[in-house]
């Protein structure tokens, strides 16, 4: 019993000598920066990779074939290819989701673009025009076959609209009036 008591006291003394705190060292590394920094350069290739991962031949969007985009003078131009047979309405919903994801991807790099819940898309589309075109894979070069040809301009809070021909629009309007 004495031996056990001596071991316990020895351990207690050893531990008491090792209590110097290094957790709150004022000379240690600084706290990470949490404020928004202005003028961050967006890595557009990272944005491209994130969009491709989420929207090109993914589980949620198996019909997505390709997304090409570029940003020039603060405007985004997105050319999206889908497999043949996708409806115009489905293409418009897809395009709306892509624009939201574009903003989210930019916001991951620059927190000032975080969507505060007051915008359908987020700050990127509130400051920039986003042109989006969705085209069937086999007829991508034929503009008349494009499913979506739309632009979301700053201040516009609406989903992307399908690219209806004049005849399709008249038919849809007539059907709605009946």
Secondary structure, DSSP 8 states (H G I E B T S, - for coil): -HHHHHHHHHHHHHHHTT----TT-TTS------S--SS----HHHHHHHHHHHHSS-SS-TTEEEEEEEEETTEEEEEEEE-TT--HHHHHHHHHHHHHHHHHHHHHH-GGG---SSSSS-HHHHHS-EEEEEEEGGGTT-GGG-SEEEEE-TT----------HHHHHHHHHHHH-
